[in-house]
């Protein structure tokens, strides 16, 4: 079992499989363009699978596949099929921007994936293009419908709150839950990596969103949090098939219950998203380390998890494509 110095059990591994992305979001895109890792420095699928098996043997039970945009990496369907066949991993999900999802949702389900998170920050074509740098809103909406048709469950739509951009979208996102069994989760943008993306927009409060939904759409019924909700506080509109959630890393505090560790596509373990320190596991992996020696690297990373937020996270020079969403 992986337990940090603060008594937190670490049983959730977020695995980035690529730093590539087919969008250019304003909160992820440095002015000089995205910094990409050399192909040889990206972990191979066999290497990732080995590290996942070691993490599983150390008690990891929840896994999320991220990027960059994971669906742009060649061979991702075969990789997901192999991951879903691993014994002992109880919860496997994938986070995507949804651009390629319409043509891949059925194959993802056939590969064994059951859960998917789709990042979507606006329902208006012009605003979507302003945020992402691409005109792909229609593709993402088709991807959501394809995911539901394929039987992926739950389908979660992650909306990053961006002041001056997507306030007008809040009611429309809430209404998506009325006739669809989707979770729409409004997420405060953490003031992270502004050293890399100095002009990134700030967030507005997740709890402002609740007031907007109540005044523009209808009353919200609070729901009990279940094991798959993570840090989200969940609500439901009366009679709705889906749910509405808020995640408040800025105005709220859930560091005390953090259970996650990140494996980047370039082979480093990052104990905390908001802290710059990473532990290189690729060097050990490629120099012939045994599983036991690699397990020691995992344990070292967990013991370096901080107790709470890094107040200087806004000045970090890491773009999200380098870390994993």
N, C-alpha and C positions, 0 to 999 in steps of 0.2 A: 504494500500500500504506500502511496505517495502522500506524505503529510509534511506541510511546511512548518517553519519555526513558530507560526502563530496558531497551530492546531487545525488548519484548514486541510481537508482531504481533497486532493487534486485528482479528479477522475474524469476530466473533460479535456480532450486534445483537439485543438483547431489546426488543421493541416492545410497549408497553402501548397498547391501543386504547380503554380506558375506565377510569374510576375507580369505576364502579358495581359492586356485588356483591350477590348474592342470599343470602349468608351473613353472619354477624356473628361471626367467629372471635375468640376471647379474646385472641390475640396480635396482632390487627390492629385491634381496636375500641377507640378511646379512650373514656374514661368519658362524655364529653359527646356521643358519637356521631360517626359518620364525617363528616369534612369533605369536601364535594364541590365540584368545580370547575364554574364556570358553563358552560353548554352551548356558548356562543360561544368559550370558551377551549380547548375540546377540539379536537384536530386532526381535520380532515375526512379521509375515506378518501383522497381525491385527494392531499391534502398528505402523508399518511403514505406513499403509494405513491411519490411523488416523492422523498421522503427515502430510502426504501429503495433506489430506483434509484441515487441518488447514492452511498449507502453501498456498494452493490454495485460501482460503478465505482471505488471506493477500496479494494476488496479484500475486502469482507465476503462471506463464503460461507455463513455459518450464521445462521439467523433463527429467533427464537421469538416467537410472538404470545401476549401475556399481558393481564392486566387489573390491578386489579379482576378481574371475571369476564368474559372476552372474549365468551362466548356470549350474554350479555344484550344486547349492542349490536346494534341493528337493522342488517341488511344484511351481517352478518359472513360469511355463506356466499359472497356475491358478491365480497367483499373477499378472502377466502382464495383463491378461484378465480383472481383477478387476480394475487395474489402468487405462486401456484404456477406461473403461466405465465411468470414473469420468467426470462429466461436468466441463467445465472451463479450463481444461488443454489442451492447443492448440497444443503442440509439445511434443511428448513422443518418446525418443530414448533409445537404449541400446548399451553399449560398451562391446565387447567380444573379447577374443583371438581367437575365431573361431574354436577351436579344436572340440567342440561338435556340431557345427553349421550344418553340412551336414544332420544330422538326426533330427534337431530341427527347421530349417528355416521355413518349411511349417507350422508347428504348431505355431510358433511365429507369423507368418502372420495371421493365423486363429484366434489367440488370440487377434488380433487387432493392433499388432505392425506394424508400417510402415517404420521406419527408423532404420538403424543399422550401427554402427562403428566397424570395425574389425581391431585389432592391429596386424600388420605383419611387421617385421623389416628386413627380408631378403627373397629373392626368391631362394637362394641356400641352399640345404639341410644341408650341413655341417655347414655353417654359422648360419642358423636358429637354429640348435642344439646347437651350441656354445653359442648363445645368450640366448636361452630359457631353456637349460638343458634337452630338450626333442626332440625326432625325430618325430615331428607332422606336418611338412610342408605340406605334401600331404593332411592331414585332413583339414587344414586351407584353402588350395586352393579349395578343394571340397566344403567347407562351403561357400566360396565366390560365386561359381557357383550356389549352392543351394539357396542362398539368392536372386540372380538375378532371378532364375527360379520361386521362390515363389512370386515374385512381390514386394519385399522390395525395397523401393525407398525413399531417396537415399541410396545407399550402399557406405560407405566411408571406405577407407583403410588408417589407421594411421601408418605412418612409422617414428619411432623415430630415429633420426640421431645419429649414434654412430661412432665416429672417430676410424678408424682402423678396422672397421667391415663391414659396409654396403655401403661404397662409390661405390663399383662395382655393386651394385644393383640398383642404381639410374635410369639408362637408362631402365632397365627392368621394373621397376615400372611405369615409364612414358609411356612405350609402352602398359601397361595394359589398359590405357585409350583410346587407338585408336579404338578398336573393342568392348569395353564394356562400358556401361553407368555407370561407377564408378568414384568416386572422390578419387584420391590418394593424401594424404596430408602429406607433409614432415614436421616433427615437431622437433624443437630443443629440446634436452633433457635439462630440467632445472637442475641446479646444486643443487639438492634438496636431503636431506636425506643422504648425504655422511657420516654423522656420523654413520648411520645405515649400509650403504653399502660403506665402505671406498675405495674400488677398482673399483667402477663403472666407466665405460668409459665416457669420455667427449663428447660433441656434436661438430659437425662442422656446419657451418652457413647454414641456410635455403637458403640464397641467393647465396651461392656457388652452391647449387643444381640447381638453375635456369641456371647458366652458364653451368653446366654439361649437362643439358637436351638440351640446345640450341646447344651445340657443338657436342653432341653424337646422338641426336634424331631429332630435328628440332626446328623451330622458335615457340615461344609462343605468343599467343594473350592474352593481359590482359583483364579480364572480370570485370564487375561491381559486387560488393559484394551484395548478396541478404540476406534476413533476416535469412536464415538457415545456412549461412556460418560461423557464429561465428567470431572468430578472424582471420580466414584464408584469405589470399590474393590469388585470383583465376586466373588461366590461362587455355588456351586450345591449344593443338597442332592442326594445320590446319587439318580440316576434322574429328577430333576425336569425338567419341560419349561421352566420359567422360571428366573430368577436372583434372587439377593438381593444388594443393594448397600448400602454405607455411605458417607455423605458427611459429612465431619468438619470443618466450617469453624471450630469452636471448639477442639477438641483437636488438630486438624491444621493444616497451613499450606500453602495452595496459591495464595497471592497471587502468588508468583513466576512462575506459569504462567497468570495470568489473561489471557484473550483477549477480554473482553467490554466492551460499552458499552451503556447503556440509553437508550432514547428513551421519555420519559413521554407519557402521553395528552395532557398540557397543553402539549407542545411544548418540553420541555427535554431536554438531553443530560446524563446523569449518569455521570461517569467511573467512580465506585466506589459500590457499594451502601452501604458503611459510612462514607462521607464525605458531608458535607452539601452540598458545592458542586455546583451545576448551571449549565449554560450554556444560555441562552435561544436556541433556533433558530427558534421560532415568529415572533418579531418580524421577523427577517430574511426569513423565508419569506413573510410577509404584507405586507412593504413592497417587494416586487418584486425581491428578490435573485436573481441568476443562479445556475445550478447550480454554477458555479465558486466563487461567493461562499459558497454554502451548504456546499460541500466544505471551504472554509477553516474554517468553524465546527466541522465534524466533526474536522478536524485539531487545532484548538485544544483541543477536549474530550479527545482522546486524549493530548495532551501534558500534561494536568493530572491524569492517573491517578497516584495515589500508589503508592509501591513496596510498601507493606504495609498491615496492618490499622490502623484507627483505634481506639486504645484507649478512646476516649470514645464509641464508637458507641452504647453503652447509653443515653446521655443525649440522643440525637437526637430531635427532635420530629416526625419524619415517619412517618406510618402507611403500611403497605405498599400500600394501595389508591392512594396518591398517587404511588407510584414505579413500581410494576409488579413482579409476582412473579418 
